[in-house]
Amino acid sequence: MDPKRFSANQAGRLINIHKPVEDWAFIPAPLPPEWSPDTELFALLTEAVGELSRLDGAGCHIANAELLLRPLRQREALTSSSLEGTHATAEELMLFELSGDSKPESQSAAREVNNYARALELGSELLDDLPYCLRLIKAMHARLMAGVRGGNQRPGQFRESQVHIGSDRRFIPPPPSELDATLRQFEQSMHERPDNIHPLIWCYMVHYQFETIHPFNDGNGRVGRLLLALMISTHCKLSAPWLYMSPWFEKHKEEYIRHLFEVSATGAWLPWIKFCLRGTIEQSKDALVRLNTLIALKQGFLDKVSASDGAARLHTIVNGLFSGVPVTTIPLVQGALGISYPTAKSDLNRLEELGIVSVLKGNRRPKLYVAWEILQIGSGENR
């Protein structure tokens, strides 16, 4: 790491390290106890908080929050994993969630993405009994890394060796000898937000701090983004975790990396916070558009069923497609509705005729009936 890129305003200190090679590592200072936005940032903050409030208000008024939460979690899992070089499609993730089934070459990627979603769910559950703490972070990391690439890198345990970021060693986080003290300071930061720093801004400061410490051998970026989603939800008093920043960070990956580095090297907090607030505005608007599109699509499907004089059972099947994985089978419908196999088959064939579902190509048994439009709205992918 080039120490010449660090100025007198750096947000921490450089120390010389000798293993695995002679180099410099950066140890972040505790987060600032106070920080005041300039006029331009205050305007951005006001807009970001307003868009986030609109999204939360819309989410509060839908009968089934999972209508939006599930596709948002899925998209977050796909894009956060993509940032780390793990690429799976929404279709592959859907098949894995349904039965663990996926093509051999993509099964590992689908499992990694699925683990991300499960780690997010675990974090939400643990927060019912735990504060934001290192124990929570380690539990999410263990769930994230279970049975996947990097799963031999001490899941749920902080690293005991030096790591670096980038093949050119562009950034080197604290050495193991400094990790314990740095993490204790970080945990204290999660507990003690200064009153004069807006909670949304504080969440992005904490995100910088976590990524800079880089406490695990692998999975740091994903755990950091999981933590960010949960912290924004709780610190900004949202009714649910509606806001996910990975799509923004992936879209502006180089800018994301540059801003994180510049905070460390020159104390450039203002550009970093502005970048994150612009992302908050875009992602809040995007989630609200997806919600409205899903509501309209659901109503359109139900109207199609009603106009075709379809049985009431068809409405139940359609509602089910929007509340879980947007795919079903004849046996699943048969069991859920307590009807015969021929009747379940007839119902799904009717939904296929109406263009609501289509049979996934291939020789899978039982046949998979997929509502592709639901999947596309959630993931943003086109078939």
C-alpha positions, 0 to 999 in steps of 0.5 A: 500500500502506498503511504504517499496517498495518505494525507495529514487528514487521514482518518486513522494511522499507518503502521509498518508491517512485516508479514507476509511482506514488508508493507503498510497497514491502516488502522481506522480511528474511532468514528468522529464524535460530531459531524455537521453537514454542509448546506448541499449535504443537508438538502441531500439528506432531507431528500433521502429521508423523505424518499425513505419515509415514502417507501416505509409508508407505502410498505406499512400499508400493504396487507402482506409486507412479503410482497415487496420484502422478498423480492428486495431481499432476493435482489440484494442477495444477487447483487451483493454476491455479484460485487464479490464475483459470485454470479447467479441468476434469479432463476437459479436462485429460485430453483435452489430455494425450491428444492436445492436443485440447480445446474452443477456449474451454478449450484455453488453460486446459488447456494452462496446467494441463498446463504446471503438471504438466510444470513439477513433473516438470521440477523433480523431474528437475532436483533429481537434479543441482541443489540448490534454487537460482534456476536451478531456479526459473527453469527451472520458470517457463520450463516453466510459462509456455511458450506460454500467457497471460503467456508474453510476460512473460519466461518463466524471467527475473526481472522488471525492473519493479515489480508489485503484488498486488491491484487495490487495490495491497494489497501491493507486493513489492520494486522491481527495484532491490532484487530481486537482493540479496533473491533472493540472500538467499532462495537462501541460505535454501534452502541453509541451514536452521537446525538448530533449525527443523523442516524442515516449518516451514522449508518454509512459511517459505520459501514465505512468503518466495518469495511475498513477493518475487514475483520474476516478472511472472506465475506467482509463486503457481504457481511458489511452490506447485511449489517448496513441494511439492518442498521438503516432499518432499526436506526431510521425506525423503519417498519421493515428492512426496505432499503438495500444498497448493493444495487447502487454499490454494484452500479457504481462499484469503482466510485464505491471503492474510491470513496471508501479509500479516500475517507481513510487516506484523506478524511473525505467523509463528505463525498462518501456521505453524499454518494451514499445519500444519492444511493438512498434516494435512488434505491428508495424510489426504485423499491417504491416503483417495484412495489407499485408494479407488483401491486398492479401485476397482482391485481391484473392477474386476479382480474384475468382470473375473474374475467375468465370465470375461474374458480375461487381456487385460482385466486388462492394460487395467484396470491400464493405466487406473490407471497413466496417463491413465484413457482409451484407444482401440481403436487404443491397445489394439490396439497395446499388446497386439498384437491385431487391431482387432476383438479390441481393440474387443470387449475395450473393449466388454466393459469398457463392459458391466461399467461400467468404462469408457464412451464419451465423448460426441461425434463423436471418432474414434477413440472414447475409452473413459474410466474416469470413476471413476478420474478423479473420485477423482483430481480430486474432480470429479463428472460 
